[in-house]
Amino acid sequence: MKSSEKAVITVIGKDMVGILAKVTEICAKSGVNVLEVTQSILQDLFAMVMLVDMAGSSSDVAALSEQMDALGGELGLKIHVMHEDIFNSMHKI
């Protein structure tokens, strides 16, 4: 990664125990530092956005995304990993 070493991880799905723990476990094992987390639970819908630092990671965004996709498949969640620059470009007004 050139201009930024950060990525955004979004998680949406049915609320259940351990979502945050399982997502952060993958981050920790990959050397990804969690900088910020916001999460909400609306009735039984879980929504979370994380800003992570990939600078010390053994994975790139694509590899982390594959791991999160697999976890999402296991848990019935939609988990997306996106480079911060792409995320910011998509959300400019």
C-alpha positions as CSV (number, residue, x, y, z in Angstrom):
1,M,0.0,0.0,0.0
2,K,1.3,3.4,-0.9
3,S,-0.5,6.4,0.4
4,S,-2.2,4.8,3.3
5,E,-1.6,1.6,5.4
6,K,-5.2,1.6,6.6
7,A,-8.3,-0.4,5.7
8,V,-12.0,-0.3,6.6
9,I,-13.8,-3.5,7.7
10,T,-17.6,-3.5,7.7
11,V,-19.7,-6.3,9.2
12,I,-23.5,-6.6,8.9
13,G,-25.8,-9.5,9.9
14,K,-27.8,-11.1,12.5
15,D,-26.6,-10.4,16.0
16,M,-24.9,-13.2,17.9
17,V,-22.3,-13.6,20.6
18,G,-18.7,-13.3,19.6
19,I,-18.8,-11.4,16.3
20,L,-16.3,-8.7,17.5
21,A,-14.1,-11.3,19.1
22,K,-13.9,-13.5,15.9
23,V,-13.2,-10.5,13.6
24,T,-10.5,-9.1,15.9
25,E,-8.9,-12.5,16.3
26,I,-8.3,-12.7,12.6
27,C,-6.9,-9.1,12.7
28,A,-4.6,-10.0,15.6
29,K,-3.3,-13.2,14.0
30,S,-2.5,-11.2,10.9
31,G,-0.7,-8.4,12.7
32,V,-3.5,-5.9,11.9
33,N,-4.0,-3.2,14.5
34,V,-7.5,-2.1,15.3
35,L,-7.6,1.7,15.5
36,E,-11.3,2.5,15.8
37,V,-14.5,0.4,16.2
38,T,-18.1,1.5,16.1
39,Q,-21.0,-1.0,16.4
40,S,-24.7,-0.8,16.7
41,I,-27.4,-3.4,17.3
42,L,-30.8,-2.6,15.9
43,Q,-33.3,-5.2,17.2
44,D,-31.4,-8.3,16.0
45,L,-29.3,-6.6,13.3
46,F,-25.6,-6.2,14.1
47,A,-23.6,-3.5,12.2
48,M,-19.9,-2.7,12.8
49,V,-17.3,-0.5,11.1
50,M,-13.6,-0.8,12.0
51,L,-10.6,1.2,10.9
52,V,-7.5,-0.9,11.0
53,D,-3.8,-0.3,10.4
54,M,-2.2,-2.8,8.0
55,A,1.4,-1.4,8.4
56,G,2.7,-4.2,10.5
57,S,0.5,-6.9,8.9
58,S,1.7,-10.2,7.4
59,S,-1.3,-9.9,5.1
60,D,-2.4,-7.5,2.4
61,V,-6.0,-6.2,2.0
62,A,-6.9,-9.0,-0.5
63,A,-5.7,-11.8,1.9
64,L,-7.4,-10.2,4.9
65,S,-10.6,-9.9,2.8
66,E,-10.5,-13.6,1.9
67,Q,-10.2,-14.5,5.6
68,M,-13.1,-12.2,6.5
69,D,-15.2,-13.6,3.6
70,A,-14.6,-17.1,4.9
71,L,-15.6,-16.0,8.5
72,G,-18.7,-14.3,7.1
73,G,-19.7,-17.4,5.3
74,E,-19.4,-19.5,8.5
75,L,-21.4,-17.0,10.6
76,G,-23.9,-15.9,8.0
77,L,-22.5,-12.3,8.0
78,K,-21.5,-9.9,5.2
79,I,-17.9,-8.8,6.0
80,H,-16.1,-6.4,3.6
81,V,-12.5,-5.2,3.8
82,M,-11.6,-2.2,1.7
83,H,-8.5,-0.1,1.5
84,E,-9.1,3.3,3.2
85,D,-8.3,5.2,0.0
86,I,-11.0,3.3,-2.0
87,F,-13.5,3.7,0.9
88,N,-12.9,7.4,1.0
89,S,-13.2,7.8,-2.7
90,M,-16.5,6.0,-2.7
91,H,-17.9,8.2,0.0
92,K,-16.9,11.7,-1.2
93,I,-19.7,14.1,-1.7
